[in-house]
Amino acid sequence: MSLLEVDNLTVRFRTMGVVRQFLTATKQPWVEAVADVSFELREAKTFALVGESGSGKTTLGRALIGLIPPASGRIRFGGSDRPGRSSSAWKRWRRQMAMMFQDPVGSLSPRLTVRSLISEPLAIHGAGPQDRDAEARRLLGLVGLPTDFGSRFPHELSGGQARRVGVARALSLNPRLVIADEPTAGLDVSVQGEILNLMNRLQQELGLAYLLITHNLPIVRHVSDRLAVMYLGRLVETGPTDQVFARPAHPYTHGLLAAQPHPDPERRRMTAELSGEVPSLRNRPPACEFHTRCPFAQQICREVAPELREIAPGRQTRCHFPLA
Amino acid sequence: MSEPSPTILQISDLSVAYATPRGAVRALAHVDLTVPRGEIVGIVGESGCGKTTLISAVLRLLAGNATVTSGSILFNGRDVLAMNGTELRRLRGGGIAMVFQDPMTALNPVLSIGTQMVDVQFRERRSTAQKRRAAAAMLKRVGIPDAESRLDDYPHQFSGGMRQRIAIAMALLTNPSLLIADEPTTALDVTMEAQIIHLLRELKQEFAGSILFISHNLGLIAELCDRVTVMYAGEVVETGPVEALFHYPGHPYTQALLRCDPARVEQKTVELPTIPGEVPNLLSPPSGCVFTDRCPIAIDRCRVTVPPPIALGPGHAARCIRIPENVAA
C-alpha cells in the first residue's frame, strides 16, 4: 500500500522582485527547483532520491514536510490530502513524517541539551507521555546512546553521535515516514555503516518508511528498494534499485554510476564519462535537458523533449533512446 | 642548487604535539613518509588521524600551540624545519603548492581571478601582460572555456568544479616540484570529481611533478595514487604500493577500512560492516599499538609493544605484531 503519493509537484523560487519583473517584461520570474515530479512511496520501504547538488532533491524533501510551499501539485499521505498549513489538521498530518536534516551537528541548536532537543517535538505537538525525561531516555536507548548523553550539548558530540541524536529526534513523534537528507554526509566510512545499520534496524522494528536523499550511490545500492534519479528538478529515471544499478536506462544514470570511484586500483577508468557541468536552472537547455552532456545525443534530443515513460514494469525513464 | 634527489619529500620520525588546557595532545607520532619524484602518494585516514597536521608541518603552517617534538622533513634534500623566513617564502608556493578542500575559501572573493593568478607569479621577471597570458594558458589547460575573457571574472561567477580547476591552475603556475592536494574533491559532485581526478592524472604526466594527495575516500586513492600511506590516530600504520595495499592489506585497520567501504561490498546487504569502538583519546595515547582497542585480532602483547614496521613486500610495510599469523590466515 502506498504511504506517500506525490503527483506533479512543482516548487518555484522567485528570482526577481515584482518591479523588475514588470520592467523587464519577464514572463517567468522564477526558477523551477522541482518540476512536475510524481512518485509514490510504499509503507516500510526505502525510496532513494539521487542526483547532484542543485538537482532539487533537498527542495523536494523540504516541500514534502511543508517547509517550502509547493507552486502546484498534490501530496497525499496515508490516503489523505495535505491540509492547509493554518488548519487544525496540519499538525496531526505533519507529525506522521519527520525529517533528519543534512548537517548532523549544525541541525541541532547549540544551546539546547540533547534531552531538550529530542523532547522538543513532544512539547510542540503536545503529544507523548507526561514524563518527557523518561521518553527522552527511551529514545536515546532506541538509537544506542547512553542515557547520560541527555545532559550533553551538541558540541560535545562526535559526528556519528550527533547523527544518532538526529535520528532520535526524528522518531520522537512515532512517525511513519522519515525523510533522511544525506544521513551519511561528513561521516567517516566506519561510522556511515553504523548509522545505516541503525536506520535499518529501526525500519524493521518500527515499520518505518524512509525517503533517502543522497548523492552517495554505493549506500543507495545497499539500503534502498526503489530509487529516482533527478536532474534539473525533474525525474529522469525511476525503478527498483537492483535493476537500475544493473542496467541503467538513462544516460545520466549511467554516467553517475560510471563516475563513482571504485576502490580497486585494477579498475581505474581512463576517462571521465560525463564532461561539462550541470546547466543553470535559469537557463534550461531546450528539448531534452540532458542533451548538452549526453554522449549519445541525436538531433531529436535537441528538438523534442522526451516524456517520462514506462520501459518495463515499475521502471520509467525520460529518454528517447533508453539504454535498457 | 645541489643535484636533485630521487625523493622530493622525505619525512622521518616526525612527532607533533598540541598544547591544550587539558594537556598535550599527541597529534603525530614517529611518522615516516616518502614522496618519490614524479609519483602520486596518497594519505588516507579518518577524521582526526593527523592528515592535516602532517601537511601543515610540511609547509611550516602549524598552529601556534603546536611543537615538533622529534623528526625531520627534507624537501629536495633540505631541512624544512631549519629554514628561515626567506627560505620558507621560496618553499611555499614556489617549491610546494597547495590545493585546498574548499576552493571558495581558498580564492579571494574580492579580486578577479586574473588578478590573483598574476599575483602568484610575483617571482617571475615578466611583464604583467605576459603573466596574464600565462594565466590564460593555464586556465585553458585545466579546461576553462573562454579562458582569456574569464580572467576578469570573480570567484563567485564560477561553479564549484570550475573554482577547483582555477585553484589547481594557480597552484601549477609557479611550477612547483610538489603539489599537495588536501581533499580536493570533497566539495564537488561525483561527475565533477571524476573530471578533477582525471585532470590531476593528466597534469602529473605533463608537468612531471609529484603529488601528495590527501583523502578519506578509498575509491579516489585507488583511482589516482601510485603509493598509499594509511594513518590512524597520528601514526602511519601501513604504507605500500597501491595495488599491494588494496589487494593484500597487512594491518587490521587497513583491512577494516577496506571492508567498510560500501562500494567494495559486492553483495547487496542490509548489515554494513563497521569498525566497532572509537578512536583513542590522544591526550593519553595508548602505550602499545594505537589500534588495539578496536582490533579483532589483538592479543595482550599488543597493549605493551609499540609495533615496528614489518615488511610485507617491496616497499610495503605495516606496523602490526600479528602480521605473521594474520597474513598467513
Chai-1 contact restraints between the chains, C-beta under 6 A:
chainA,res_idxA,chainB,res_idxB,connection_type,confidence,min_distance_angstrom,max_distance_angstrom,comment,restraint_id
A,E52,B,D189,contact,1.0,0.0,6.0,A-B,restraint_1
A,S53,B,D189,contact,1.0,0.0,6.0,A-B,restraint_2
A,D188,B,E46,contact,1.0,0.0,6.0,A-B,restraint_3
A,D188,B,S47,contact,1.0,0.0,6.0,A-B,restraint_4
A,V189,B,C260,contact,1.0,0.0,6.0,A-B,restraint_5
A,V189,B,D261,contact,1.0,0.0,6.0,A-B,restraint_6
A,S190,B,C260,contact,1.0,0.0,6.0,A-B,restraint_7
A,S190,B,T274,contact,1.0,0.0,6.0,A-B,restraint_8
A,S190,B,I275,contact,1.0,0.0,6.0,A-B,restraint_9
A,G193,B,C260,contact,1.0,0.0,6.0,A-B,restraint_10
A,G193,B,L272,contact,1.0,0.0,6.0,A-B,restraint_11
A,G193,B,P273,contact,1.0,0.0,6.0,A-B,restraint_12
A,G193,B,T274,contact,1.0,0.0,6.0,A-B,restraint_13
A,E194,B,T274,contact,1.0,0.0,6.0,A-B,restraint_14
A,L196,B,L272,contact,1.0,0.0,6.0,A-B,restraint_15
A,N197,B,E271,contact,1.0,0.0,6.0,A-B,restraint_16
A,N197,B,L272,contact,1.0,0.0,6.0,A-B,restraint_17
A,N200,B,V270,contact,1.0,0.0,6.0,A-B,restraint_18
A,P218,B,P262,contact,1.0,0.0,6.0,A-B,restraint_19
A,P218,B,A263,contact,1.0,0.0,6.0,A-B,restraint_20
A,I219,B,P262,contact,1.0,0.0,6.0,A-B,restraint_21
A,H222,B,P262,contact,1.0,0.0,6.0,A-B,restraint_22
A,H222,B,K268,contact,1.0,0.0,6.0,A-B,restraint_23
A,H222,B,T269,contact,1.0,0.0,6.0,A-B,restraint_24
A,A259,B,V190,contact,1.0,0.0,6.0,A-B,restraint_25
A,A259,B,T191,contact,1.0,0.0,6.0,A-B,restraint_26
A,A259,B,A194,contact,1.0,0.0,6.0,A-B,restraint_27
A,P261,B,G219,contact,1.0,0.0,6.0,A-B,restraint_28
A,P261,B,L220,contact,1.0,0.0,6.0,A-B,restraint_29
A,P261,B,E223,contact,1.0,0.0,6.0,A-B,restraint_30
A,H262,B,G219,contact,1.0,0.0,6.0,A-B,restraint_31
A,P263,B,L218,contact,1.0,0.0,6.0,A-B,restraint_32
A,P263,B,G219,contact,1.0,0.0,6.0,A-B,restraint_33
A,P263,B,A222,contact,1.0,0.0,6.0,A-B,restraint_34
A,P263,B,D261,contact,1.0,0.0,6.0,A-B,restraint_35
A,P263,B,A263,contact,1.0,0.0,6.0,A-B,restraint_36
A,P263,B,R264,contact,1.0,0.0,6.0,A-B,restraint_37
A,D264,B,A222,contact,1.0,0.0,6.0,A-B,restraint_38
A,P265,B,A222,contact,1.0,0.0,6.0,A-B,restraint_39
A,P265,B,V242,contact,1.0,0.0,6.0,A-B,restraint_40
A,P265,B,E243,contact,1.0,0.0,6.0,A-B,restraint_41
A,P265,B,F246,contact,1.0,0.0,6.0,A-B,restraint_42
A,R268,B,E223,contact,1.0,0.0,6.0,A-B,restraint_43
A,A272,B,A194,contact,1.0,0.0,6.0,A-B,restraint_44
A,A272,B,Q195,contact,1.0,0.0,6.0,A-B,restraint_45
A,A272,B,H198,contact,1.0,0.0,6.0,A-B,restraint_46
A,L274,B,T191,contact,1.0,0.0,6.0,A-B,restraint_47
A,E277,B,S159,contact,1.0,0.0,6.0,A-B,restraint_48
A,E277,B,G161,contact,1.0,0.0,6.0,A-B,restraint_49
